[in-house]
Amino acid sequence: MSFLRLRLASLALLSTFAFTACGKKQSAPSDSSSSTSAPSSSSTAALTKITVQLDWVAEPEHGGFYQALARGFFREENLDVTLIPGGPNAFATQKVASGQAQFAQADSTNTILAIAQGIPVINFAAVFQNDPSVLMLHSDNPVARFEDLAGKTIMARPEWAFIPYVKKKYGIEFGLIPQNFSLANFVADKNFIQQAFYIAEPFNVAKESHGTIKTKYLYPWDAGFDAYVTVIANKPWLAKNPDAARAFYRAYVRGWQDYLEGDPAPAHALMKKANPAATDDYLAFSRQMIIDEKLVIGRTATDASQIGRLSPARFQTQLTQLRDLDILKKALTVDDVLASDSPAAK
């Protein structure tokens, strides 16, 4: 089995919230034994305690969190932050909604849908400016455009909003196989097309094929579907703790910039402690993909000024798209889904 890690568990809610709870392949404990927090100090009592529920096991996609923790950036903002690794049973949105965590990593699409159902969460900051969930193909697959998907078969999450979007936009139909979280079919069939998290899958495909398979991708944002990976917040907590929230944002953004531009070793040491399966080669590969693809700073960025930032205009586009697809059943405004008092939206 591969380490195929499409973002499911982080984006789904328990059935008590009327959402489909979907899992990633590999489990990680979510109790205090797997959590990571800054070293204790005599001033801990004066610090504001914050828990962050991650969507998956500790990996470079969480680099900003771990670097801020390891380098003491949260402490410098008078915050005592604990990171809880995720996995198939992370249910990050549910934990934020219930107050078990103040923040979590999720994505803008599923957070919008949760808000529409009355769940008290809100998008607070960006993790990735573009969600790295893509369609992965063998490099020699003749499919080169979205229009070429007509009549093909794709393995993907049936609930992935991009599926109905791309069908409607290009007037095409294709078969859908529910995601099974394995790379076996992809490695065995040169014509196979699969949803993938592309800061991880190239490494895993190369590993499973012993370097014989090269990959290429169809990116949803090239079709106009441009979701974020986000930090979401408990909405009532955010309203009551604006100073702590702003302090968290400052340390978080500082953590990402330091992780991308500086020495990632402090973050990677904590990641390996929380996730012993993470190898140095994988951590280096995934971090470099994040850098090369400008996922944190933005595809058109020339500096780090957009780290963490969220665009109200992009949220309006996403709301319109989800309504047009009849996926979003309730009319929402940008202020309903994006924390207007967050530094990310300024």
Number of C-alpha atoms within 10 A of each C-alpha: 11 15 17 21 24 24 25 26 27 29 26 28 26 17 9 9 16 11 15 15 19 19 22 23 20 17 15 18 18 21 10 12 9 18 20 22 18 19 11 9 9 6 10 14 10 10 16 15 14 20 20 25 29 30 29 31 29 32 24 28 25 22 27 26 28 30 32 28 27 23 17 18 22 27 23 13 17 18 23 25 21 20 26 28 28 28 25 24 23 30 26 30 35 24 19 26 26 13 18 15 23 23 31 31 27 30 27 27 25 21 26 24 20 25 17 17 15 10 20 20 30 29 34 30 29 28 30 24 24 24 23 24 22 20 20 23 25 21 15 13 13 10 18 14 12 18 15 13 19 15 11 15 16 22 21 22 21 13 12 14 17 24 17 17 19 19 16 13 12 14 10 16 17 13 11 15 12 13 15 14 22 15 19 14 14 19 17 10 10 14 19 17 23 26 23 25 18 25 22 24 21 21 16 19 23 15 13 16 15 9 12 10 18 13 15 16 20 18 20 21 14 10 15 15 18 20 24 24 27 26 24 30 27 25 21 14 19 21 12 10 12 13 11 19 22 17 18 24 21 18 24 25 26 20 26 26 21 18 26 21 11 11 11 21 15 16 26 26 15 19 25 17 15 22 18 11 13 17 14 12 9 17 21 14 17 20 21 15 16 21 16 10 14 19 23 26 26 20 12 8 13 10 10 17 12 18 24 27 23 25 17 19 10 15 23 16 16 21 22 16 17 20 15 13 14 11 14 19 13 14 10 17 13 18 14 15 25 25 24 16 15 18 17 23 17 11
